[in-house]
Every structure is written in structure tokens, then in C-alpha cells.
């Protein structure tokens, strides 16, 4: 993969062999974020879990104290009073069965998070093959299958993010933007780490956080010392 001049220059500031303290890593990620747009800062966390085993899965959600810096578009599957409640709470789109063909046939994906009331999961289930691979399927563990749609919408708009293991047992999540202060990024990062440590499955033995890397959209990865994040 060919890297641009800016990336190569920025990468010189990062020693790939060093495991940095949290504060130093965040400072470096901000410094090496040199794109013309406000880059997203992401955490990539490799765990000691083996996702092939049901008792070693990790999935949950946490509200970042300073949000993600991103405007999140929410689609809510609900009917009647719950649909009205969702609209009043600020959902971007609210609907029921009529949205199925729009998503299936028209490839409509102008939303980032899907929330559904439990009684609508039969309908949403028809979209499983489409929403599942995109990580958009509502899930009770993430708080996106709920009767309290207003609370779910408020939390998501406030900066609630979902974390889960991918096929390689790594968790990828945004913790803010390059324009955030170092303190804001540190708060968000620590809140995420605390939530993931708390979600540690009992079946996982030995070191839980194997590696933690912070990176901006276009910048180099900065490794954080996982031993100092327990």
C-alpha cells in the first residue's frame, strides 16, 4: 500500500516498537492526524477471547462522556404510541413494515443505528441478512431492542457506542475526533476500557487485553501499553 508524504512524515514521530502510556499515545495520535478534515480517532483492542466459544463473546454499549463528535442518524422500528415517542425523542426515521422493501430493494441506508421495540423484532428479523453483516441489527445487549425508545435515542445521540468482537477477536470503536482535547479523548478512552474490562468473560484466562492501538483515520497506529490499562 502506497503511503502519502504526510503519512510518512507523521509516522516518523511514532516508534512502532514502543508501548506508550495512555496520555502519550493520545498526544501522538493528535499530532500525527494531519488530514484536511477532522479525523476520527479509533481504538483497536485485541483481546484474549476466542469468539468461537459462546461464553467468550463480548458485546455491549457504553456512553462516552464527550460523545464521538459524529452526528448519528437513528432509525426506529416502532408502532403507534412508541412510534410517536420515538419521533418526539428525536429519531431521524420511524416506521414499521413499510421500511422493509425500501431497505431490501432500494438499498436505503441513510442511518447509522437501528433501534426496535421487542414486538417489532419479527419484522426487523426479515432484514437480518442485510443489517447483520453491516453491524446494524438491533440487539438487547446493546440496548437497541427496548420499549424505552426515548431513553435509547437520547443515549445514542449523547455518544453511546456499541463494542463487539469481530471475527479476529478485535474490538474497533471510535473514541472521538482529532479536534477533541487530549483530556476529552483520554476520558472517552478510559470509559471504553473500563467497560470492556468489566465485560471480560469469566472463561477467559491469562492476559485479557493483548494489544491496544490508537489511530486516526489517515494516521499511523500508536500502541498503548495494555498492562497499564487494567
Backbone bond lengths (Angstrom), bond angles and torsions (degrees), N, CA, C in turn:
res aa  C-N    CA-C-N  psi(-1)  N-CA   C-N-CA  omega(-1)  CA-C   N-CA-C  phi
1 X - - - 1.466 - - 1.534 109.51 -
2 X 1.317 114.75 125.16 1.468 119.08 -178.03 1.528 110.05 -79.12
3 X 1.300 116.28 130.52 1.465 121.03 179.99 1.530 110.36 -103.54
4 X 1.316 116.70 145.00 1.457 121.08 178.88 1.523 111.50 -76.65
5 X 1.340 115.03 167.66 1.473 121.20 -179.80 1.522 111.78 -57.67
6 X 1.349 115.27 -44.03 1.474 119.91 -177.60 1.526 111.04 -60.36
7 X 1.341 115.70 -43.39 1.469 120.21 -179.95 1.526 110.12 -62.55
8 X 1.327 115.94 -47.81 1.478 120.52 -177.57 1.532 110.20 -60.18
9 X 1.322 115.71 -41.70 1.464 121.11 179.16 1.531 110.39 -64.53
10 X 1.341 115.58 -45.90 1.477 120.80 -178.95 1.529 110.86 -64.61
11 X 1.338 115.68 -39.12 1.468 120.39 -176.46 1.527 112.21 -64.26
12 X 1.349 116.67 -23.78 1.473 120.04 179.75 1.534 111.49 -63.54
13 X 1.339 115.92 -24.85 1.470 119.69 -178.01 1.531 111.92 -76.95
14 X 1.343 115.50 -14.07 1.468 119.75 -175.41 1.517 110.66 -108.92
15 X 1.331 116.18 126.32 1.465 121.06 175.41 1.528 107.50 -90.08
16 X 1.334 115.68 111.73 1.476 119.97 -174.99 1.529 113.27 -62.91
17 X 1.323 115.93 -22.75 1.463 119.04 -177.78 1.525 113.93 -88.43
18 X 1.328 116.76 -4.21 1.465 120.57 -175.69 1.528 111.75 -96.59
19 X 1.331 115.07 138.46 1.471 120.39 171.16 1.521 106.43 -99.49
20 X 1.306 116.60 109.68 1.462 121.44 -173.80 1.532 112.61 -86.22
21 X 1.324 115.47 154.31 1.466 120.26 169.45 1.525 107.69 -66.73
22 X 1.318 115.86 157.12 1.474 121.63 -177.28 1.534 112.00 -51.95
23 X 1.338 116.30 -50.99 1.473 120.71 -175.67 1.536 111.72 -62.16
24 X 1.337 115.12 -43.05 1.466 119.69 -178.56 1.529 110.27 -66.92
25 X 1.331 116.52 -39.95 1.467 121.41 179.68 1.526 110.88 -62.02
26 X 1.321 115.81 -43.83 1.475 120.36 -180.00 1.521 110.56 -64.27
27 X 1.318 116.24 -42.42 1.469 121.20 178.33 1.535 110.47 -60.01
28 X 1.347 116.43 -43.81 1.467 121.37 -179.57 1.525 111.60 -66.13
29 X 1.339 116.80 -40.62 1.464 120.73 -179.53 1.529 110.11 -62.84
30 X 1.334 115.91 -39.92 1.472 119.49 177.38 1.545 110.99 -65.68
31 X 1.308 115.30 -42.46 1.481 119.91 -178.29 1.522 111.99 -65.38
32 X 1.335 115.80 -35.42 1.472 119.41 -175.31 1.527 112.32 -91.76
33 X 1.324 116.48 6.51 1.463 120.98 175.87 1.528 107.51 -89.98
34 X 1.341 116.35 95.87 1.470 119.65 -169.72 1.537 113.47 -116.95
35 X 1.325 117.41 10.88 1.474 119.65 179.59 1.530 109.87 -70.24
36 X 1.325 114.97 165.25 1.467 119.44 -177.43 1.525 112.14 -79.03
37 X 1.334 116.85 -13.10 1.469 119.93 178.19 1.524 109.51 -106.15
38 X 1.327 115.85 169.71 1.472 120.63 -179.22 1.530 108.98 -79.36
39 X 1.320 116.06 97.72 1.466 120.23 -173.55 1.534 112.58 -67.92
40 X 1.312 114.73 149.84 1.465 120.78 173.79 1.528 108.30 -83.50
41 X 1.331 116.27 136.66 1.476 120.90 174.58 1.526 107.23 -97.90
42 X 1.330 115.82 127.33 1.464 120.27 -177.32 1.521 110.90 -120.20
43 X 1.346 114.11 151.73 1.464 120.69 172.05 1.527 107.73 -109.73
44 X 1.322 116.11 134.37 1.469 121.87 176.14 1.531 106.32 -119.23
45 X 1.319 115.67 113.68 1.467 120.53 -171.67 1.528 109.94 -117.99
46 X 1.337 115.09 115.41 1.471 119.55 177.98 1.521 107.83 -94.08
47 X 1.316 115.68 125.75 1.472 120.30 -175.91 1.525 111.24 -107.04
48 X 1.329 114.54 170.49 1.458 120.45 176.23 1.517 112.17 -86.86
49 X 1.320 116.94 11.55 1.475 121.02 -179.26 1.525 110.83 -76.64
50 X 1.318 114.88 152.62 1.459 121.16 169.95 1.527 106.37 -115.56
51 X 1.327 115.56 98.04 1.460 121.46 -173.68 1.511 115.17 -61.40
52 X 1.347 116.83 -10.31 1.479 118.82 177.58 1.519 110.89 -69.81
53 X 1.331 115.80 -20.12 1.469 120.44 179.17 1.529 109.77 -97.88
54 X 1.312 116.06 128.90 1.474 120.98 -176.97 1.528 112.10 -57.91
55 X 1.359 116.86 -33.34 1.469 119.34 -177.14 1.537 112.28 -82.78
56 X 1.338 116.87 5.66 1.467 119.35 176.88 1.528 111.82 -120.51
57 X 1.310 115.82 18.12 1.468 119.79 177.76 1.526 109.89 -80.70
58 X 1.311 116.14 146.88 1.471 120.63 173.91 1.518 107.40 -125.85
59 X 1.314 115.72 126.18 1.463 119.53 174.30 1.520 108.04 -155.00
60 X 1.295 115.78 132.64 1.461 118.94 179.30 1.508 110.30 -173.52
61 X 1.311 115.46 -168.32 1.463 120.33 -179.86 1.518 108.88 -146.14
62 X 1.313 115.48 153.86 1.466 120.59 179.66 1.532 108.19 -147.28
63 X 1.329 115.92 144.41 1.467 120.12 177.31 1.530 108.15 -91.31
64 X 1.323 116.52 116.98 1.470 120.42 178.17 1.528 108.71 -74.98
65 X 1.338 118.29 131.58 1.471 120.83 -174.42 1.524 114.48 -57.05
66 X 1.349 116.42 -29.50 1.470 118.98 -178.10 1.527 112.40 -112.72
67 X 1.341 115.89 15.00 1.460 119.31 179.58 1.520 111.89 69.05
68 X 1.340 116.24 -173.62 1.471 120.30 -178.06 1.525 111.89 -105.83
69 X 1.336 115.92 -8.05 1.460 118.85 -177.30 1.514 112.37 81.30
70 X 1.341 115.12 2.29 1.463 119.85 -177.69 1.519 109.30 -111.91
71 X 1.324 116.69 140.86 1.459 120.51 174.08 1.520 107.34 -80.96
72 X 1.325 116.42 120.40 1.467 120.95 -175.72 1.525 110.23 -100.74
73 X 1.341 114.96 128.15 1.475 120.06 178.51 1.525 108.55 -95.26
74 X 1.330 115.50 126.58 1.474 120.49 -174.13 1.524 111.08 -112.90
75 X 1.341 115.03 130.65 1.461 122.27 173.09 1.522 107.99 -107.04
76 X 1.326 117.22 128.00 1.470 120.78 -179.92 1.528 109.85 -117.16
77 X 1.332 115.24 127.71 1.460 121.40 171.94 1.520 107.62 -93.99
78 X 1.316 116.39 109.66 1.468 120.77 -179.07 1.530 108.96 -159.56
79 X 1.334 114.96 164.03 1.476 119.89 179.38 1.521 110.79 -129.14
80 X 1.318 114.47 158.91 1.475 123.08 171.01 1.537 112.56 52.70
81 X 1.350 115.77 -125.33 1.478 119.65 -174.82 1.529 111.55 -61.51
82 X 1.339 116.54 -36.08 1.475 119.99 -178.91 1.526 110.86 -69.61
83 X 1.327 116.77 -33.35 1.467 120.78 176.80 1.533 109.52 -66.30
84 X 1.323 115.80 -41.34 1.474 120.39 178.00 1.526 110.75 -64.50
85 X 1.339 114.94 -40.99 1.471 120.57 179.38 1.535 110.51 -62.24
86 X 1.340 115.91 -41.34 1.465 120.96 -179.70 1.528 110.88 -64.42
87 X 1.330 115.44 -44.17 1.471 119.84 179.86 1.524 110.75 -63.04
88 X 1.329 115.86 -42.15 1.471 121.03 -179.45 1.529 111.21 -66.10
89 X 1.348 116.52 -30.29 1.468 120.81 -177.67 1.531 112.61 -81.42
90 X 1.337 116.14 -6.64 1.464 118.17 176.08 1.515 115.93 105.77
91 X 1.361 117.21 16.71 1.473 118.83 176.25 1.526 108.97 -62.77
92 X 1.323 116.48 143.54 1.469 119.90 -178.55 1.528 111.34 -78.30
93 X 1.333 115.39 -34.16 1.471 121.06 178.40 1.516 108.75 -140.46
94 X 1.329 116.79 139.25 1.469 121.51 177.81 1.523 107.28 -135.40
95 X 1.330 116.40 135.37 1.459 118.49 179.12 1.509 111.62 -172.97
96 X 1.342 114.88 -169.88 1.461 121.37 -178.35 1.532 108.80 -140.62
97 X 1.346 116.66 -132.36 1.471 120.89 -175.83 1.525 113.76 -54.23
98 X 1.340 116.01 -32.56 1.474 119.09 -175.14 1.539 112.90 -63.76
99 X 1.356 116.62 -16.82 1.468 119.51 -179.98 1.533 112.71 -83.02
100 X 1.338 116.22 -16.99 1.474 120.44 -176.58 1.540 111.37 -58.11
101 X 1.348 119.10 -55.90 1.474 118.37 -179.07 1.525 112.86 -63.79
102 X 1.335 116.78 -30.74 1.473 120.73 179.45 1.537 110.00 -61.45
103 X 1.340 115.27 -42.46 1.471 120.16 -179.68 1.533 110.14 -77.26
104 X 1.356 116.24 -43.01 1.471 120.35 -176.59 1.528 112.73 -69.28
105 X 1.313 116.31 -46.18 1.471 120.22 -171.08 1.524 114.64 -98.85
106 X 1.331 115.76 -30.68 1.466 118.11 -175.45 1.526 112.54 -100.20
107 X 1.356 114.90 0.36 1.467 119.89 178.98 1.529 111.16 56.09
108 X 1.326 115.67 44.12 1.473 121.59 -176.61 1.529 109.87 -87.44
109 X 1.318 116.52 116.20 1.476 120.52 -179.09 1.518 110.80 -138.35
110 X 1.315 116.80 48.77 1.467 119.21 -179.53 1.528 111.10 -88.53
111 X 1.328 115.45 44.90 1.467 121.27 179.85 1.523 108.52 -147.44
112 X 1.345 115.39 155.33 1.474 120.77 -177.36 1.524 112.82 -110.01
113 X 1.350 116.07 -25.10 1.473 121.37 -178.47 1.523 108.26 -138.30
114 X 1.337 116.07 141.19 1.466 120.60 176.37 1.529 108.76 -115.04
115 X 1.323 115.57 128.74 1.472 122.58 176.24 1.528 107.00 -116.70
116 X 1.320 117.55 143.73 1.468 120.18 178.55 1.518 110.77 -143.99
117 X 1.331 115.98 147.07 1.467 119.64 171.28 1.528 106.55 -77.83
118 X 1.344 118.03 150.94 1.473 120.40 -176.67 1.535 113.52 -52.85
119 X 1.346 117.13 -37.95 1.473 119.42 -177.59 1.527 113.05 -71.13
120 X 1.336 116.84 -8.33 1.471 119.93 178.43 1.528 112.58 -99.05
121 X 1.337 116.95 -1.71 1.469 118.96 -175.10 1.530 112.75 -67.34
122 X 1.334 116.85 -25.12 1.471 119.94 175.20 1.517 110.32 -63.17
123 X 1.327 115.75 -39.84 1.467 121.88 178.52 1.536 109.88 -70.76
124 X 1.329 115.81 -48.33 1.469 120.58 -177.73 1.531 110.51 -63.81
125 X 1.331 116.02 -31.91 1.468 121.17 179.36 1.520 113.06 -55.53
126 X 1.336 115.94 -29.09 1.475 120.27 179.31 1.535 111.05 -65.39
127 X 1.335 115.25 -19.03 1.467 119.93 -179.69 1.531 112.10 -99.25
128 X 1.325 115.70 7.55 1.471 120.64 -175.14 1.515 114.25 -51.67
129 X 1.339 116.12 -43.19 1.478 119.77 -177.17 1.520 112.24 -68.31
130 X 1.339 115.58 -24.38 1.473 119.41 -179.33 1.527 110.53 -91.82
131 X 1.344 116.52 -47.73 1.468 120.63 -176.22 1.526 112.12 -75.57
132 X 1.339 116.84 -35.54 1.472 121.40 -176.86 1.513 113.87 -53.80
133 X 1.361 117.37 -58.39 1.467 119.21 -178.20 1.534 113.82 -61.14
134 X 1.329 116.80 -23.74 1.472 120.31 179.59 1.534 111.57 -87.57
135 X 1.344 116.12 -0.77 1.472 119.64 -179.37 1.523 112.72 71.19
136 X 1.344 116.50 24.63 1.471 120.42 -175.72 1.526 113.67 -105.64
137 X 1.327 116.94 -1.13 1.474 119.34 -176.83 1.539 110.11 -69.21
138 X 1.329 117.67 127.43 1.481 119.33 177.19 1.525 110.82 -59.13
139 X 1.325 115.70 146.89 1.462 119.95 -176.22 1.531 109.38 -147.33
140 X 1.342 117.44 132.82 1.472 119.59 -179.08 1.530 113.19 -58.32
141 X 1.366 117.37 -36.56 1.471 120.52 -178.96 1.524 111.90 -63.90
142 X 1.328 115.73 -29.59 1.463 119.74 -179.89 1.528 111.17 -90.20
143 X 1.339 115.94 -1.02 1.462 119.75 178.72 1.518 113.61 77.59
144 X 1.357 115.90 15.39 1.465 119.07 -178.25 1.525 113.04 -100.53
145 X 1.327 116.72 -0.92 1.471 120.72 167.26 1.520 105.33 -113.92
146 X 1.329 116.81 107.21 1.463 120.07 -171.53 1.521 111.41 -161.28
147 X 1.319 115.60 153.10 1.466 119.68 173.16 1.530 110.23 -83.18
148 X 1.337 115.60 -21.38 1.469 119.51 -179.44 1.526 109.14 -89.63
149 X 1.334 115.77 70.28 1.469 119.72 -174.82 1.533 111.85 -65.02
150 X 1.313 116.75 -34.11 1.474 120.06 -178.98 1.525 110.44 -61.60
151 X 1.343 116.73 -45.14 1.472 120.82 179.94 1.529 110.45 -64.24
152 X 1.345 116.27 -42.40 1.468 120.34 -179.96 1.526 110.69 -60.11
153 X 1.331 116.30 -43.92 1.472 120.90 -179.11 1.527 110.48 -65.04
154 X 1.326 116.54 -45.00 1.470 120.42 -179.52 1.529 111.08 -59.91
155 X 1.352 116.04 -43.90 1.478 119.60 -178.57 1.526 111.51 -66.22
156 X 1.326 116.12 -41.79 1.472 119.57 -179.56 1.526 110.32 -64.97
157 X 1.319 116.12 -43.64 1.471 119.93 179.43 1.534 111.00 -65.44
158 X 1.345 116.16 -28.43 1.473 120.81 -178.60 1.525 112.51 -79.49
159 X 1.334 116.90 -10.45 1.466 118.97 177.93 1.512 114.39 120.65
160 X 1.338 116.52 26.76 1.468 119.66 177.97 1.525 108.87 -77.35
161 X 1.306 116.04 130.55 1.465 120.18 177.73 1.514 109.69 -122.28
162 X 1.308 115.23 154.03 1.469 120.66 178.35 1.520 108.44 -102.62
163 X 1.331 116.26 141.34 1.469 119.31 174.62 1.523 108.45 -125.56
164 X 1.321 115.63 143.12 1.467 120.45 178.69 1.523 108.78 -158.86
165 X 1.326 116.05 157.42 1.462 120.52 177.47 1.520 109.31 -74.36
166 X 1.347 116.67 137.81 1.458 117.49 170.34 1.535 107.70 -90.30
167 X 1.322 117.00 -172.32 1.481 120.44 -175.51 1.529 112.74 -63.32
168 X 1.333 116.45 -20.78 1.470 119.31 -179.31 1.534 111.64 -101.17
169 X 1.340 115.66 16.51 1.477 122.39 178.49 1.523 113.44 64.39
170 X 1.332 114.83 30.13 1.473 120.73 176.97 1.528 108.98 -112.96
171 X 1.320 115.47 143.25 1.468 121.96 176.18 1.527 107.36 -105.41
172 X 1.334 116.44 127.07 1.471 121.20 178.43 1.525 108.51 -116.64
173 X 1.315 117.97 120.49 1.467 119.56 179.10 1.528 112.22 -145.39
174 X 1.345 116.68 146.13 1.466 119.76 175.02 1.524 109.79 -78.18
175 X 1.341 116.60 142.65 1.478 118.83 176.98 1.530 111.57 -119.77
176 X 1.346 116.09 7.18 1.458 118.17 178.16 1.515 111.42 145.68
177 X 1.315 115.36 -163.64 1.468 122.10 -178.83 1.535 109.78 -118.91
178 X 1.332 115.47 160.74 1.466 120.54 179.84 1.533 111.43 -62.48
179 X 1.336 116.07 -23.44 1.474 120.00 -179.74 1.534 112.46 -77.97
180 X 1.348 117.39 -10.79 1.469 120.64 177.42 1.527 109.32 -66.18
181 X 1.328 116.60 155.38 1.467 119.35 173.55 1.522 108.84 -74.13
182 X 1.320 116.22 162.19 1.475 119.92 177.96 1.531 110.36 -60.60
183 X 1.330 115.90 -36.50 1.484 119.98 -179.73 1.533 110.72 -64.81
184 X 1.349 116.38 -42.36 1.466 120.04 179.61 1.527 111.07 -63.29
185 X 1.323 115.77 -44.02 1.469 119.90 179.15 1.524 110.96 -65.11
186 X 1.341 116.22 -39.69 1.473 120.44 179.55 1.534 110.75 -64.62
187 X 1.327 116.61 -41.67 1.477 120.97 177.67 1.527 110.81 -60.73
188 X 1.336 115.03 -48.85 1.463 119.92 -178.72 1.525 111.29 -62.25
189 X 1.343 115.41 -43.95 1.463 120.97 -178.49 1.535 110.74 -63.04
190 X 1.326 116.48 -45.33 1.463 120.45 -179.44 1.530 111.38 -64.74
191 X 1.332 116.51 -38.59 1.473 120.79 178.24 1.529 110.14 -61.82
192 X 1.327 115.83 -41.60 1.468 121.06 177.99 1.525 111.11 -64.55
193 X 1.330 116.32 -48.72 1.479 120.81 -178.65 1.531 110.40 -60.37
194 X 1.337 116.58 -42.54 1.473 120.23 178.87 1.529 110.79 -59.86
195 X 1.333 116.33 -42.42 1.472 120.98 -179.08 1.529 110.71 -65.70
196 X 1.330 116.39 -41.04 1.474 119.78 -178.92 1.528 110.99 -70.53
197 X 1.326 116.56 -40.57 1.475 119.43 176.28 1.530 110.75 -60.88
198 X 1.328 115.66 -39.11 1.469 120.85 -179.84 1.536 110.93 -67.04
199 X 1.344 115.26 -30.98 1.471 120.69 -177.69 1.532 112.29 -84.70
200 X 1.335 116.50 4.07 1.471 120.05 -177.78 1.528 110.96 -55.55
201 X 1.330 117.88 122.59 1.471 119.39 178.92 1.526 110.88 -67.54
202 X 1.322 116.50 141.91 1.475 121.26 -178.60 1.526 111.09 -61.51
203 X 1.338 116.32 -26.92 1.467 120.42 -176.49 1.531 113.32 -73.37
204 X 1.321 117.09 -13.08 1.472 119.75 -177.55 1.529 110.16 -84.22
205 X 1.321 114.99 120.52 1.467 120.28 179.99 1.532 109.21 -104.57
206 X 1.323 115.81 159.56 1.471 119.94 177.01 1.510 112.17 75.52
207 X 1.324 115.36 -156.82 1.463 120.80 -176.03 1.528 109.70 -67.57
208 X 1.323 115.62 128.73 1.467 120.46 -177.25 1.528 111.43 -87.57
209 X 1.335 116.75 -53.26 1.469 120.06 178.00 1.529 108.08 -89.21
210 X 1.319 116.73 103.88 1.470 121.57 -176.44 1.528 111.37 -78.23
211 X 1.334 116.10 -46.35 1.467 118.98 176.55 1.521 109.02 -152.55
212 X 1.319 115.69 147.30 1.469 121.83 179.57 1.523 107.52 -133.64
213 X 1.321 116.04 123.92 1.471 121.04 -179.18 1.523 109.56 -125.78
214 X 1.314 116.01 134.62 1.468 121.05 173.91 1.520 107.72 -106.85
215 X 1.319 116.35 140.34 1.457 119.81 179.76 1.518 110.69 -151.45
216 X 1.322 116.25 151.29 1.466 119.91 172.21 1.527 107.13 -96.56
217 X 1.327 117.38 167.71 1.468 121.53 -174.43 1.522 112.40 -50.20
218 X 1.330 117.16 -45.48 1.468 121.03 -174.70 1.535 113.01 -111.92
219 X 1.322 116.22 0.02 1.463 119.16 -173.58 1.526 113.61 -97.26
220 X 1.349 116.46 174.19 1.467 120.86 178.72 1.532 111.35 -75.24
221 X 1.333 115.48 158.61 1.470 120.12 177.01 1.513 110.61 -77.73
222 X 1.340 115.63 143.30 1.471 121.50 176.87 1.520 107.09 -120.41
223 X 1.341 116.27 121.22 1.467 119.78 -177.03 1.525 111.57 -82.83
224 X 1.335 114.95 133.20 1.467 121.37 177.81 1.526 108.18 -102.11
225 X 1.321 115.92 143.07 1.477 119.85 179.26 1.534 109.43 -70.26
226 X 1.362 118.24 108.22 1.479 120.03 -176.13 1.534 112.89 -66.96
227 X 1.327 116.56 -24.82 1.470 119.81 -178.51 1.514 111.90 -64.76
228 X 1.331 116.65 -22.66 1.476 120.07 -178.98 1.532 112.22 -96.61
229 X 1.332 116.49 11.86 1.467 119.49 -176.69 1.524 113.04 -114.11
230 X 1.318 116.89 11.35 1.462 118.45 -176.30 1.519 110.25 -75.73
